[in-house]
Amino acid sequence: MDTTLQDPLLGHVLDGRYRIDARIAVGGMATVYRAVDTRLDRVLALKVMHPSLAADASFVERFIREAKSVARLSHPNVVGVFDQGAEGAYVYLAMEYIAGCTLRDVLRDRGALRPRAALDILEPVLAALGAAHRAGFVHRDMKPENVLIGDDGRVKVADFGLVRAVDTVTNTTGTILGTVSYLAPEQIEHGTATPAVDVYACGVLLYEMLTGGKPHSGDTPAQILFKHLNEDVPPPSAVVPGLPYELDELVASATARNPEVRPHDAVALLAQALGARAALSDAQLDAVPPQAHEVEHAGADDRTSVIPRAVRTGGAPVQLPLPAEYGASEEPLHRTSRLETPPPPVAPQSPERRRGGGAPRRRLYMIVVAVVLALGIGTGVWYINSGQFTKVPTILQQSQAQAERRIESAGLQVGHTALKYSDVYKRGTVMGSDPEPGARIRDNGTVNLTVSRGPETVKVPDLKGTALSKARSELKDAGLVPGMVTRAFSEDIPRGSVISTDPDAGTTRHSGSAVALVVSKGSPVDVPDVVGESQDEAVADLEDAGLKVKIAQERVNSDEDKGKVAQQSPEEGKQLAEGDTVTLTISKGPVMVDVPDVTGMSVDDATSTLEDAGFQVDEDRGLLGLFGDTVKSQSPGAGDSAPKGSTVKITIR
């Protein structure tokens, strides 16, 4: 049954201007239609908010105010916003219509993408988000459904109508807006909307493009939210063996659970993505990923929803209710009335499973304590003398993720994390804890961490003449981030080594700042002219000049003899770097044409006939033909074959 027939807006002229022709997509927040602006006679996309959300006056007010702000955001990779309005219960946005598909369609059809294709999509997405971040906006709901790929290959980010201003928090009856598979930990726990939440979502997006699946899965949204809060995104190479470590590092950087450790906005992440691309070879970029399994991309976790946020009591967050296997209550997930598609409740475990050790020891222990308290027994003495003590494990100089795993493995809980500058500890590593390592602590106690930001300010090292890989390593050791890599000719610096940096060597920058690198292509090589030479001669001349040679598969007709070089790219006189490639196209020889018979014709008719056949004409009049106008003979003769463009001589008498 075609449900579109029941849509009351199809065929309707909304707000007296927009004729709705077809329904494109339905999301958790709105429905998108293809429409025609009857005033300007142009096709556009009309996004109409679901009436259940449009009934909330404060939500609509924010939607209108923020949509107007985003309409001023002009960027080639952002879906443009033309107009906004309302008619009755229908609140809408009029937007640029993109003929094509979404990234979700591509992932559903193809699964994992080649690294080059993934970066080709990620980079314009980050450019769009970077423009938004620098303008003071956060998208909040980045996912494959909001990445549009036009039939012309352009990549555009949609749904900028639901952004929020930087550093704001969603406080709508304790709920957050987003799609569970792409929510950052701080977005789940605090409702924070900063550029870092978009960076996190883009990291998940890249993981999904490289592997064909999401990093965190679960039977319910609550399970997925729990994993975002408590588990690191795994490296893509764990799913697709052979992926370069640069891509693992890019995903890890973008999806760090601590937002302070991520790139501070999409511009910074774009610099890292460009750096990763530059570090990969063509073979690595074009490696075909194995499609080991099919991935179901559609589901409740792909919808934009209003999700209950963890509530804080006395400064401590109360976790979202989770399934029993995660050590949480077996009570169904409590939802506000605005959650449009409630996830199914988790079935309680059987008594046999609970008796078999399925319920966590910690929860059983807390129940016993509660019973003792209720009975008025001397709990304090019993607890103190129960021997429930352990030691804080050694975690100094470890990454935050490694430290958290060790703390949890010791039966302890991770508390809050403080960030401090340090000249001793590397950025992102643990420099202290409370209690400190080795200290006696009650079993199930809480350990707070202090994580290094790296040095507060650092000097850009002098990397001139340093190999690119080593230069990147030295920047990281100095607490800086390797940025965009561009390449230039240099007579002095060897190929593949750094010519200069931006900022310059010796410049002081904050820890974590990006440093762009200019890398040498080596001395320039003048491309020699090899057109007309045999293939072997041309290859030898180019290789002697320090260049590589590629022979085009197809041959072409040309004035050059068969087997000679007909074309070269780049042409003579262009400059390349040593080791660059010149492509040669080999001649099939000229096109041969039958010579028409023009004897007995007038000179004008003969000339016209021969030129129409592709020949040039040479007149031979001699003394006897000075005043004649009739062709007495021709060479080549009629019926002979001659190269197209060659000359036919006619004798006139």
C-alpha positions in Angstrom: 0.0 0.0 0.0 1.4 3.4 -1.0 1.2 5.5 2.2 2.0 8.6 0.3 -1.6 8.6 -1.0 -2.7 9.4 2.6 -0.4 12.4 3.0 -2.6 15.5 3.2 0.1 17.8 2.0 0.6 16.2 -1.4 -0.8 18.5 -4.1 -1.3 21.2 -1.5 0.0 24.7 -2.0 1.6 25.5 1.3 1.5 29.1 2.5 -0.1 30.1 -0.8 3.3 29.7 -2.5 4.9 26.2 -2.4 3.1 23.4 -4.4 4.1 20.1 -2.9 4.6 17.5 -5.6 6.2 14.4 -3.9 7.5 13.1 -0.6 11.2 12.6 -0.5 11.9 11.3 3.0 10.5 11.0 6.5 12.7 11.6 9.5 12.3 11.7 13.3 11.7 15.4 13.3 10.2 16.3 9.9 9.1 15.2 6.5 10.9 16.4 3.3 9.0 17.1 0.1 9.9 18.1 -3.4 8.0 21.3 -4.2 7.8 24.1 -6.7 8.0 27.8 -5.7 5.0 29.1 -7.8 6.3 32.7 -7.5 9.8 32.0 -8.9 8.9 28.8 -10.8 11.8 26.8 -9.3 12.1 23.3 -7.8 13.1 23.2 -4.1 13.0 21.0 -1.1 10.4 21.7 1.6 11.1 20.4 5.1 7.9 20.4 7.2 8.2 19.8 11.0 6.0 17.0 12.4 2.9 18.6 13.9 3.6 16.9 17.3 6.8 19.0 17.6 5.2 22.1 16.0 2.7 22.2 18.9 5.6 23.2 21.2 5.7 27.0 20.9 9.1 27.4 22.4 10.6 24.7 20.1 9.1 26.4 17.0 10.3 29.8 18.2 13.9 28.5 18.5 13.5 26.7 15.1 12.5 29.9 13.4 15.2 32.0 15.0 18.0 29.6 14.4 16.8 28.8 10.8 17.0 32.5 10.0 20.5 32.7 11.3 21.7 29.7 9.3 20.1 31.1 6.1 22.9 33.6 6.3 25.5 30.8 6.1 26.6 30.7 2.5 28.9 27.9 1.6 29.1 25.7 -1.5 28.9 22.5 0.6 25.9 23.6 2.6 22.3 23.1 1.4 21.0 26.6 1.1 18.0 27.9 3.0 15.7 30.1 1.0 12.7 30.7 3.2 10.9 29.8 6.4 7.3 30.1 7.4 4.2 28.4 8.9 0.7 27.6 7.9 -1.5 26.4 10.7 0.3 23.4 12.3 2.8 23.1 9.5 6.1 24.8 10.2 8.4 24.6 7.2 11.8 25.4 5.7 12.3 26.0 2.0 15.7 24.7 0.9 17.9 24.1 -2.1 16.8 20.9 -3.9 19.7 18.4 -4.6 19.0 15.8 -7.3 20.9 12.7 -6.2 21.1 10.5 -3.1 22.2 10.5 0.5 25.3 9.0 1.9 23.0 6.5 3.7 21.9 5.3 0.2 25.5 4.8 -0.9 26.4 2.9 2.3 23.3 0.7 2.0 24.1 -0.1 -1.7 27.9 -0.5 -1.5 28.8 -1.1 2.1 32.4 0.0 3.0 34.0 2.6 0.7 37.5 2.9 -0.5 39.6 5.3 1.7 39.8 7.8 -1.2 36.0 7.8 -1.6 35.5 8.1 2.1 37.9 11.1 2.3 36.4 12.7 -0.8 33.0 12.7 1.1 34.4 13.6 4.5 36.4 16.6 3.4 33.6 18.7 1.9 31.4 17.8 4.9 34.1 19.1 7.2 34.5 22.3 5.1 30.8 22.9 5.5 30.8 22.3 9.2 34.0 24.4 9.6 32.2 27.3 8.0 29.3 26.8 10.4 31.6 26.5 13.4 33.5 29.6 12.5 30.2 31.4 12.1 29.2 30.3 15.6 26.8 27.4 14.9 26.8 23.7 15.7 24.9 21.2 13.6 24.2 18.6 16.4 22.8 15.9 14.1 25.5 14.8 11.6 24.7 11.4 10.1 24.7 9.8 6.6 21.1 10.9 6.0 22.2 14.5 6.2 25.0 14.2 3.7 23.6 14.7 0.2 25.6 13.6 -2.9 24.3 15.3 -6.1 24.2 13.6 -9.5 27.0 16.0 -10.5 29.2 14.6 -7.6 28.9 17.6 -5.3 28.7 16.9 -1.6 26.4 19.0 0.6 25.4 19.0 4.3 21.7 19.3 5.0 19.6 19.9 8.1 21.3 23.1 9.2 17.8 24.4 10.1 18.1 22.6 13.5 21.5 23.9 14.6 22.2 25.6 17.9 24.6 28.4 18.8 28.0 27.3 20.1 28.3 26.5 23.8 24.6 26.2 24.4 22.9 23.4 26.2 19.5 21.8 25.3 17.3 22.1 28.3 13.9 21.0 27.0 12.4 19.1 29.9 15.6 17.1 30.4 15.9 15.9 26.8 18.5 16.0 24.0 18.0 16.2 20.3 20.0 13.9 18.0 20.5 10.4 16.5 21.8 7.9 19.1 24.4 6.3 16.8 26.2 9.6 16.4 25.8 11.4 19.8 29.0 12.5 21.6 29.3 11.4 25.3 29.0 15.0 26.5 25.9 15.5 24.3 24.3 12.4 26.0 25.3 13.3 29.6 25.1 17.1 29.6 23.2 18.1 26.5 26.2 20.2 25.5 26.2 21.6 21.9 29.7 22.6 20.9 31.7 22.1 17.7 33.2 19.0 19.4 29.9 17.1 19.1 30.0 17.6 15.3 33.6 16.4 15.3 32.7 13.3 17.2 29.8 12.5 14.8 32.1 13.0 11.8 34.5 10.5 13.3 31.6 8.0 13.6 30.7 8.9 10.0 34.2 8.2 8.8 34.3 4.8 10.7 31.0 3.8 9.0 32.3 4.8 5.5 35.5 2.8 6.0 33.9 -0.3 7.6 30.3 -0.3 6.3 28.9 -0.5 9.9 28.5 1.6 13.0 31.1 1.4 15.8 28.5 0.8 18.5 25.4 -1.4 18.2 22.7 -2.7 20.5 19.2 -4.0 20.6 17.9 -0.7 22.1 18.9 3.0 21.9 19.8 2.8 25.6 22.5 0.2 24.9 24.0 2.3 22.2 24.0 5.4 24.4 25.7 3.4 27.2 28.5 2.4 24.8 29.1 5.9 23.6 29.5 6.9 27.2 31.7 4.0 28.3 33.5 2.5 25.3 36.0 4.0 22.8 35.2 3.8 19.1 37.3 0.8 17.9 39.9 1.4 15.1 38.4 0.7 11.6 41.3 -1.6 10.9 39.9 -4.0 13.5 37.0 -4.6 11.1 38.8 -4.0 7.8 42.3 -5.4 8.1 45.0 -3.5 6.2 43.5 -0.1 6.6 46.4 2.4 7.2 47.1 3.5 10.7 46.6 7.1 9.6 42.9 6.4 9.2 42.8 4.7 12.6 44.4 7.8 14.1 42.0 10.1 12.3 38.9 8.2 13.7 40.5 7.9 17.2 41.2 11.7 17.3 37.7 12.7 16.2 35.9 10.2 18.5 37.9 10.7 21.7 35.4 10.5 24.6 37.0 13.5 26.2 36.0 16.5 24.0 39.1 18.4 25.1 41.3 15.8 23.3 39.4 16.0 20.0 40.2 18.6 17.3 38.5 21.8 18.6 36.3 22.2 15.5 35.7 20.8 11.9 38.4 23.1 10.5 41.0 21.4 12.7 39.7 18.0 11.8 39.8 18.9 8.1 43.5 19.7 8.5 44.1 16.3 10.0 42.1 14.6 7.3 44.1 16.3 4.6 47.3 15.3 6.4 46.1 11.7 6.5 45.3 11.7 2.8 48.8 13.1 2.0 50.4 10.4 4.0 48.7 7.6 2.0 49.8 6.2 -1.3 47.5 5.8 -4.3 47.4 2.0 -3.6 46.3 2.6 0.0 43.7 5.2 -1.0 42.2 3.0 -3.7 42.3 -0.3 -1.8 39.0 -2.2 -2.2 37.6 -3.0 1.3 36.4 -6.6 1.8 32.6 -6.8 2.1 32.7 -9.5 4.8 29.1 -9.0 6.0 26.0 -7.1 5.3 25.0 -4.3 7.6 21.5 -3.2 8.3 21.6 0.6 8.0 18.0 1.5 8.7 16.5 1.5 12.1 15.4 3.5 15.1 18.9 4.5 15.9 19.2 6.3 12.6 16.3 8.7 13.4 16.6 12.1 14.9 14.8 11.8 18.2 14.1 13.7 21.4 15.9 11.5 23.9 15.8 11.6 27.7 19.0 13.0 29.2 20.8 11.7 32.3 19.6 13.6 35.4 22.1 14.9 37.9 21.4 14.6 41.6 23.7 16.3 44.0 26.3 16.7 41.2 26.4 12.9 40.4 24.9 11.8 37.1 22.1 9.1 37.2 22.8 6.9 34.2 20.1 6.1 31.7 18.4 2.8 32.5 20.2 0.0 30.7 19.7 -3.7 30.1 20.8 -6.1 32.9 23.9 -7.3 31.0 25.3 -3.8 31.5 24.6 -3.8 35.3 21.6 -1.5 35.2 18.0 -1.7 36.3 15.7 -4.1 34.5 12.9 -1.5 34.6 11.8 -0.3 31.2 13.5 2.9 29.8 11.5 5.9 31.0 10.8 8.3 28.2 9.2 11.7 27.9 6.0 12.0 25.9 8.0 13.7 23.0 10.0 10.6 22.1 8.3 9.7 18.8 9.5 6.1 18.3 10.1 4.6 21.7 12.6 1.7 21.7 11.1 -1.6 22.9 11.6 -2.4 26.6 14.3 -4.9 27.4 12.9 -8.2 28.6 13.9 -9.1 32.2 16.3 -11.9 32.6 15.0 -15.3 33.7 15.4 -16.4 37.3 17.7 -19.2 36.1 20.0 -16.6 34.4 20.0 -14.4 37.5 20.9 -17.4 39.7 23.7 -18.2 37.2 25.5 -15.0 37.9 24.0 -12.7 35.2 23.3 -9.9 37.7 26.4 -7.9 38.5 28.0 -8.5 41.9 28.0 -4.8 42.6 24.2 -4.5 42.4 23.7 -7.5 44.6 26.1 -6.0 47.1 24.2 -2.7 47.1 20.9 -4.6 47.8 22.5 -6.3 50.8 23.7 -3.0 52.1 20.2 -1.5 51.7 18.6 -4.4 53.5 21.0 -4.0 56.4 20.3 -0.3 56.6 16.6 -0.9 56.6 16.9 -3.4 59.5 18.9 -0.8 61.5 21.9 -3.1 61.9 25.3 -1.5 62.7 26.2 -1.1 59.1 29.2 1.2 59.6 31.2 -1.3 61.6 30.2 -4.2 59.4 31.2 -2.4 56.2 34.5 -1.0 57.5 35.6 -4.4 58.8 34.5 -6.3 55.8 37.8 -6.1 54.0 36.4 -4.4 50.9 39.6 -2.6 49.9 41.9 -2.5 46.9 44.7 -0.3 45.5 44.5 2.3 42.8 46.3 0.8 39.8 49.4 2.3 38.2 48.0 4.6 35.4 50.5 7.4 35.1 51.7 8.2 31.5 48.9 6.0 30.0 46.3 7.3 27.6 43.0 8.3 29.2 41.3 5.3 27.6 43.9 2.9 28.8 43.7 4.3 32.3 40.0 4.1 32.5 40.1 0.4 31.4 42.6 -0.4 34.1 40.6 1.4 36.8 37.4 -0.4 35.8 39.2 -3.8 35.6 40.3 -3.2 39.2 36.6 -3.0 40.2 36.7 0.8 40.6 34.8 3.6 39.0 36.1 6.5 36.9 35.1 9.9 38.3 35.6 13.3 36.8 38.5 14.3 34.6 40.5 17.5 35.0 42.7 18.8 32.2 46.0 20.6 33.0 49.0 21.8 31.1 52.2 19.9 31.6 55.8 20.2 30.3 56.5 16.6 31.3 53.5 14.5 30.3 52.4 14.1 26.7 49.1 15.5 25.6 46.2 13.1 26.4 48.1 11.0 28.9 47.3 10.7 32.6 49.5 12.9 34.9 47.8 12.3 38.2 44.8 10.7 40.0 42.8 11.2 43.2 43.5 8.9 45.1 47.0 8.6 43.7 48.3 5.3 42.3 49.0 2.7 44.9 46.7 4.3 47.5 44.3 2.1 49.5 40.7 2.6 48.4 37.4 0.9 49.1 36.3 -1.6 46.5 33.9 0.1 44.0 35.4 3.4 45.0 35.9 6.3 42.6 39.1 7.5 41.0 39.4 11.0 39.5 41.9 11.7 36.8 44.1 14.5 35.7 44.9 14.4 32.0 47.7 16.4 30.3 46.9 19.1 27.8 50.6 19.1 26.9 52.7 22.2 27.3 50.7 25.4 27.6 52.8 26.9 24.9 55.3 25.3 22.6 57.7 26.4 19.9 57.3 25.1 16.4 60.4 23.0 15.8 62.8 23.6 12.9 61.9 20.8 10.5 63.6 22.1 7.4 65.2 19.1 5.6 63.4 16.6 7.8 61.5 13.7 6.1 57.8 14.1 6.2 57.1 11.1 8.4 59.7 12.2 10.9 58.4 15.8 10.8 55.0 14.6 11.7 56.3 12.6 14.6 58.4 15.5 15.9 55.3 17.8 15.8 53.3 15.3 17.8 56.2 14.9 20.3 56.2 18.7 20.7 52.5 18.8 21.5 51.5 20.1 18.1 49.2 18.7 15.4 50.6 18.0 11.8 48.4 20.0 9.5 47.8 20.4 5.8 50.6 19.3 3.5 51.4 21.1 0.3 54.2 20.3 -2.1 56.6 22.6 -4.0 59.8 22.3 -6.1 63.1 22.8 -4.4 66.7 22.8 -5.7 68.1 22.4 -2.2 65.7 20.2 -0.2 65.5 16.5 -1.1 62.2 15.1 -2.4 59.9 14.2 0.5 61.5 16.4 3.0 60.1 19.6 4.6 60.9 23.0 3.0 59.1 25.1 5.5 56.3 25.3 8.1 53.4 27.6 8.8 53.8 29.0 11.4 57.6 29.4 11.0 60.1 27.5 13.1 60.6 29.1 16.5 57.0 30.6 16.6 55.2 30.0 19.9 51.8 28.4 19.7 49.3 26.8 22.1 49.7 23.1 22.6 47.5 21.2 20.1 47.7 23.9 17.4 48.0 22.6 13.8 51.2 23.3 11.8 51.0 23.2 8.0 53.9 21.7 6.1 55.4 22.5 2.7 57.2 19.4 1.4 59.8 19.2 -1.4 59.0 17.7 -4.8 62.7 17.8 -5.6 64.3 19.7 -8.4 62.1 20.5 -11.3 62.5 18.5 -14.5 61.8 20.0 -17.9 59.7 17.6 -20.0 61.4 16.8 -23.3 59.6 16.6 -26.6 59.2 13.0 -27.7 56.4 13.3 -30.2 57.4 11.5 -33.5 59.8 9.2 -31.7 59.4 5.5 -31.5 58.0 4.2 -28.3 61.3 2.7 -27.2 63.2 5.9 -28.0 60.6 8.1 -26.2 60.7 5.9 -23.0 64.5 6.0 -22.9 64.6 9.8 -23.3 62.0 10.3 -20.5 63.6 7.9 -18.1 67.0 9.5 -18.7 65.4 12.8 -17.6 64.3 11.1 -14.3 60.6 10.7 -15.3 58.4 7.7 -15.3 56.4 6.6 -18.4 52.8 5.4 -18.8 51.6 4.2 -22.2 47.9 4.9 -22.9 45.9 1.8 -23.7 44.2 3.3 -26.8 46.1 4.3 -29.9 45.0 7.2 -32.2 45.2 8.1 -35.8 47.7 10.9 -36.4 50.1 12.4 -38.9 52.8 10.4 -37.2 53.8 7.0 -38.6 52.3 4.0 -37.1 54.1 3.0 -33.9 55.5 6.6 -33.3 54.4 8.8 -30.4 51.4 10.8 -31.4 50.8 12.7 -28.2 52.4 13.3 -24.8 51.0 14.6 -21.5 52.3 16.9 -20.1 53.6 18.6 -23.2 57.1 19.7 -24.0 58.4 22.5 -21.8 56.3 21.7 -18.7 58.0 21.1 -15.4 57.6 18.0 -13.3 59.2 16.6 -10.2 61.7 13.7 -10.6 59.7 10.5 -10.6 56.5 12.0 -11.9 54.8 10.3 -14.8 54.4 11.3 -18.5 51.7 9.6 -20.5 52.4 8.7 -24.1 49.8 8.0 -26.8 51.0 5.9 -29.7 50.0 6.5 -33.3 48.0 4.1 -35.5 49.2 6.1 -38.5 47.2 8.5 -40.5 43.6 7.9 -41.7 43.7 6.6 -45.3 41.1 7.9 -47.7 40.3 6.9 -51.3 41.2 9.7 -53.8 38.1 10.7 -55.8 38.3 11.0 -59.7 38.4 14.7 -60.7 39.8 14.4 -64.2 37.7 16.3 -66.7 36.3 18.6 -64.0 36.7 22.3 -63.9 39.3 23.5 -61.5 36.8 24.8 -59.0 34.7 21.6 -59.0 37.9 19.5 -58.6 39.2 21.6 -55.8 35.9 21.4 -53.9 35.6 17.6 -54.4 39.1 17.0 -53.2 38.8 19.3 -50.1 35.5 17.7 -49.1 37.3 14.3 -49.2 39.9 15.7 -46.8 42.7 16.5 -49.1 44.7 19.6 -49.9 45.1 20.7 -53.6 48.2 21.7 -55.6 47.5 23.1 -59.1 50.1 22.5 -61.9 49.2 24.7 -64.9 52.5 24.9 -66.7 52.7 27.1 -69.8 49.9 25.3 -71.5 47.5 25.6 -68.7 47.8 29.2 -67.8 44.4 30.0 -69.3 42.9 26.5 -69.1 40.1 25.4 -66.6 40.0 21.6 -67.1 41.8 18.9 -65.0 43.7 16.7 -67.4 45.3 14.4 -64.8 45.8 13.9 -61.0 48.4 12.4 -58.6 47.7 10.2 -56.7 45.3 8.8 -59.2 41.6 8.1 -58.8 40.9 5.2 -56.5 44.3 5.2 -54.9 44.5 5.5 -51.1 46.3 8.5 -49.5 46.6 9.9 -46.0 43.8 12.2 -45.0 45.1 15.8 -45.1 47.8 15.0 -47.7 48.1 16.9 -51.0 46.6 15.8 -54.4 48.3 17.4 -57.4 46.1 18.3 -60.4 47.4 19.1 -63.9 45.4 21.8 -65.8 45.2 22.3 -69.5 
